[in-house]
Amino acid sequence: MTLYISTDKGDTGELLDRLILPSLQSLDMHPPRDNEALARLGARSSCSLTHLGLFDETIPSHLIPAYDPTVYIKLPCVQTIRSLFIDQAVTEAFLRLLIWDPVYHRDNYLPFLVEISGLFCYSADGVLSDMISSRWCKRGTSNLPKRLTFAKLHCLRQAFTAVNGAWKLLPDLSLHDQDGRVLRDIADQGLELEFSPDY
């Protein structure tokens, strides 16, 4: 089952709280005001998603949104997704959460993820490529996630955050030379990659 929820006035969380969808597999939506709305839907429905998309066309790509996308990455009903689409700016904390660590004892998320797209990444040089590399590492090692097959990514040197209804410019970042170099090498190895450095 596929569900697409778009609204420019209401709250998608109010709709999610009225639904029970055990066969739900693909969900695209405006992020609800209550970050826990999807967690409640997943618990009620016992559904296992294969795709999650988060978007809000009213927010410019250089603006860090008010909602926290890291909340969704940790949800039990999202751990089965193969495809993730977030058409928003994301922070370094979000990218680090997706770095797969097969050695040290820490939480790893989204083990079946093979497609990731739409991200506008506001992070220090090297963090994005570390995340992609961790999901493209040499096969044969135990405790590895599914290998990525497609990635569409943008690096931001500038971003804004909303403070008291006004936009605040965040510090400029350095050029993403390491990210570009590592990602081009991974693309040469077979990853289908669309990458815009220093967007």
N, C-alpha and C positions, 0 to 999 in steps of 0.2 A: 504494500500500500504506500502511495506517495501523497504527501501533504505539503501544500505551498500556502503560506500565510503572509499577506502583505497588507499593511495599513499605514496611513499617514496621520491618523488621529487616535485610534483606540490602542489598547494594550493587548498584545498577542497572548500574554500570560493569562488573561481572563478567559480566553477561548481554550487554551491548553488545560486549564483547571476544570473545564466542563467535559473533557473528552476521555474516553477509554478506548485505546487503539492497539490491541494486542498484535495486529498484523502490520503495524507501521514499520516501514523500512527506510523510507527516504523523507527527510524533513528539511524544507527551506523556509526561513521565517525572518521577520524583523525580530531582533532580540527583545524578549519581554522585559518589563521594568523590574520584575522580581526574578532574579537569577535562578531561583529554586523552582520555577514553574515547570521547566523541562524535567527536573529530577522527580517531581511529583507525578508527572505524566508517565515517566518511565517506570516508576514504582507501581502505579495503579495498573498499567497496561502490561507489564512484564514484556516489553517490546525490546528488540535488539536492532538498532539502526545500522544500515550499511552506508548511508550518506547523511551528512549534516551540512547545511548551508546557512550562514548568518549574513544578513545584508541590511543596509539602510541607505537608500539612495539620497536621503536628505542630508547625510553627513559627508563632507568632502574627504577625499582619500588621505589628506595630510592631517586630519584631525583625529587624535586618539579618542575613541568613543567613551561614553560614560560607563557603559556596561563592561564587565570583566570577562573576556572570552576564556580565560584560564579555568573558570568555574565549569564550563561545559566540557572541557577536555578531561576532567576528572570523573564525570558521571558514569555510573555503571552501564546505562543504556547506550552510551556512546563508544564504549570500548570495542565494539564490533564493527565500527565504520571502516569502510575501504576508501571513502572519498570525503574530503573536507574542503569546503569553500567558505572563505571569510573575506568579504569585499570591504575591508576596513583596514585602518592602520593598526598594527599590533606591536607590542613592546618587546624588549629583550627578554623580559620575564616569561612571556608566552613562548618564545622560541626555545628558551632553555628548558622549559617544561617538556618540550617535544624531543629533546635530545635523548636518544636511546643509550642507556648505559648497561652493557651486559656483564660488567665486572663487579661494581660496587653495589651495595645493598641500598637502593633507593627506588622509589616508585617509577615505573615506566608506563607510559600511556599509549593507547591506540596501536596495539601490536599488528593489526591487519591493514593499517593505512598504506595505500599504494598511490593515491592521487591527492595532491594538495595544491590549491590554487586560490588566486585572488588576493593574496596577502601583500600588504604594503608595510614593509618591515622597518621600524625605527629601532635600530640596534647597532652596537659597535661592530666594526669590521671583524669578520671571522665567526660571529655567533650564528648567522644564518647558514653559512657553509658547514659549520660543525653539526648543526641539526640535520642537514641533508646528508652529509657524510655518514652520520651515525645510522641512517636508514638505507645506506647504500654499501655498507661494509662487506668485506669478503665473506662469501657463503662458506658453510662448513663449520662455523663457530656456533656453539650452542647459545641458547637464549637470545636469539636475534629476532627482530620483527620481520614482517613481510617486506620485500624490497620495493622501494618506490619505483613507479613506472612513468609518472608524469608530475611535473611541478611547474607552476606559473607564479612568479614571484617578482616583487619590486623592492628595491632598497630606497629608503628615504634618508636624505641628509638633513632635512628640516621637517619638523612636525609641530603641531599645536595641541594644546589641551584646553578644555573649557574650565574656566575658574569664575564662579559667580556670574555666569551668563556671558562672560567675555572670553575671547581667545587669547591664550598666553603662548608666546613662541618659546619652544624648548631649545636647548643648546644645539648648535650645528654640530653634526657628526663629521668625522673624517671620510675621505673617499673609501669606497668598499673594494679596494684592490684585491685583497686576499679572497673575499667572497667571490668576486668575479673570476679569479684565477682557478680556484678550487672547483667552482660550479662548471666552468667550461671543461675542465678535465673530466668531471663526472659525466657531462653530456657526451664527451668523446667516447666514454665507455658504454654508452647506450641509454642513459636517462633521457627521456623526451622532456626538454627544458625550454621554457620561455622565461627569460630573465632580463629585467630592466634595472641596471645599476644606477644609483644616484639619481633617482626619479625626481 
